Amino acid sequence: MIIKEAIILAGGLGTRLRESVPDLPKCMAPVAARSFLFYVINYLRSQGVEEFIFSLGYKQELIVDYLHKEFSTLKYKCVIEEEPLGTGGAIQLACREVAGKNVIIANGDTVFKADLHKAAQFHLHLQAECTLLLKPMRNFDRYGVVELEETHLLKSFKEKKWYEQGLINGGLYLLHVPRFLEEEFPSRFSFEKDYLEKFYTRRRIYGQVQDEYFIDIGIPGDYEKAQQEFKPAALDLSKIDKTWTLFLDRDGVINVDKQGSYIFSPEEFVFTEGGPALFKKLTERFGKILVVTNQRGVGRELMTEKTLNAIHQKMLEDINQAGGRIDEIYYCTSVHNDDPRRKPNPGMAYQAKADFPGIDLTRAIVVGNNISDMKFGRNAGLFTVFVRSTKPDQPFPDPDIDLAVDSLEEFTHLLAAAGGQ
């Protein structure tokens, strides 16, 4: 991803949702037992965004507290409107905190699952000041779509079929910050009326159509629909086949955890109960098996990366000899909790998806012995299995855990007992 910073506009009052969600900012409306902001953040992270700026207004303290509790490892800043600034003023305020030249802007009450990699290539190739991402819609009345005949949108898209269907603003923009800030806007203004409508004939403002999933919880009907569409499916082990991917934490799952310390040599690496033979059974069931492990000991210079690789080489040799396999090992040596690859941040899952495009993260499980593994799974959209090896008293049920077991061996037995499709 070329553009790694995003502004999330999260200052809305949620006027149309007042009956369902009294006294909350729109982005904090509960959807499938989580604040809607959870889904906005993780969609952007799935597209390669690593740093966030939240533009806050109404009841900003609720959002600040939520981010501190639920996204403490996210790399982010908050800017606060002292008075309502409109969409343009909120963007202008946040842009002053952007480090790079280009930034993604997202509404905090919509999810438009556009391909931001493709959008960034389009934006940069055209040297655009602003690129709007547009969604073709067929239900005009529901979204209040107006005729495009007298707007710049029709000029951008000559194919008649787009005009006949209609386009709506998907709430995602790519913005060249220095060019945008060249204009002396008032502190309060509308991004749509005072910037887009005013300057589209004079500046490099473009639109790109992407026909992807879109939902706006500011629309009461969409808010109700989101409750079902964002509700996580139940984990059914009998459905697992070669289209599924298994992510495994290492210490405490594959090998005996050395609590309070690190595995410093191949000789200290000891498989948990069931040993390498488990991997033959897991290989027969899953299409891909990947290890995702935090290894801060390397970053703290308590061991070398060469030693870590030697440990992993021993692990792989023993598993291969037993008839199993591991397709790739991902590890994060960073000492910083806000590193995008360090669990619970989902960066290693997205790296795996980039390396193996056939992976479907909705058909994937992570098995780990820490809550950080479970949150990693939830952030990446995976099913989660908690191993009680080092935390036998972990409460269950838990919203971040789909299944709890005592060991990887027990999980393998349950998988076998469930059969397969």
Stockholm file with secondary structure:
# STOCKHOLM 1.0

chainA/1-421         MIIKEAIILAGGLGTRLRESVPDLPKCMAPVAARSFLFYVINYLRSQGVEEFIFSLGYKQELIVDYLHKEFSTLKYKCVIEEEPLGTGGAIQLACREVAGKNVIIANGDTVFKADLHKAAQFHLHLQAECTLLLKPMRNFDRYGVVELEETHLLKSFKEKKWYEQGLINGGLYLLHVPRFLEEEFPSRFSFEKDYLEKFYTRRRIYGQVQDEYFIDIGIPGDYEKAQQEFKPAALDLSKIDKTWTLFLDRDGVINVDKQGSYIFSPEEFVFTEGGPALFKKLTERFGKILVVTNQRGVGRELMTEKTLNAIHQKMLEDINQAGGRIDEIYYCTSVHNDDPRRKPNPGMAYQAKADFPGIDLTRAIVVGNNISDMKFGRNAGLFTVFVRSTKPDQPFPDPDIDLAVDSLEEFTHLLAAAGGQ
#=GR chainA/1-421 SS CCCCEEEEECCCCCGGGTTTSTTSCGGGCEETTEEHHHHHHHHHHHTTCCEEEEEECTTHHHHHHHHHHHCTTSEEEEEECSSCCHHHHHHHHHHTTCCSSEEEEEETTEEECCCHHHHHHHHHHTTCSEEEEEEECSCHHHHTCCCCTTSHHHHHCCCHHHHHHCEEEEEEEEEEHHHHHHSCCCSSCCIIIIIIHHHTTTSCEEEEECCCCEEETTSHHHHHHHHHHTSCCCCCGGGCCTTCEEEECSBTTTBCCCTTSCCCSGGGCCBCTTTTHHHHHHHHHCSEEEEEEECHHHHTTSSCHHHHHHHHHHHHHHHHHTTCCCCEEEEECCSCTTCTTSTTSCHHHHHHHHHSTTCCGGGEEEEESSHHHHHHHHHHTCEEEEETTSCTTCCSSBTTBSEEESCHHHHHHHHHHHCCC
#=GC SS_cons         CCCCEEEEECCCCCGGGTTTSTTSCGGGCEETTEEHHHHHHHHHHHTTCCEEEEEECTTHHHHHHHHHHHCTTSEEEEEECSSCCHHHHHHHHHHTTCCSSEEEEEETTEEECCCHHHHHHHHHHTTCSEEEEEEECSCHHHHTCCCCTTSHHHHHCCCHHHHHHCEEEEEEEEEEHHHHHHSCCCSSCCIIIIIIHHHTTTSCEEEEECCCCEEETTSHHHHHHHHHHTSCCCCCGGGCCTTCEEEECSBTTTBCCCTTSCCCSGGGCCBCTTTTHHHHHHHHHCSEEEEEEECHHHHTTSSCHHHHHHHHHHHHHHHHHTTCCCCEEEEECCSCTTCTTSTTSCHHHHHHHHHSTTCCGGGEEEEESSHHHHHHHHHHTCEEEEETTSCTTCCSSBTTBSEEESCHHHHHHHHHHHCCC
//
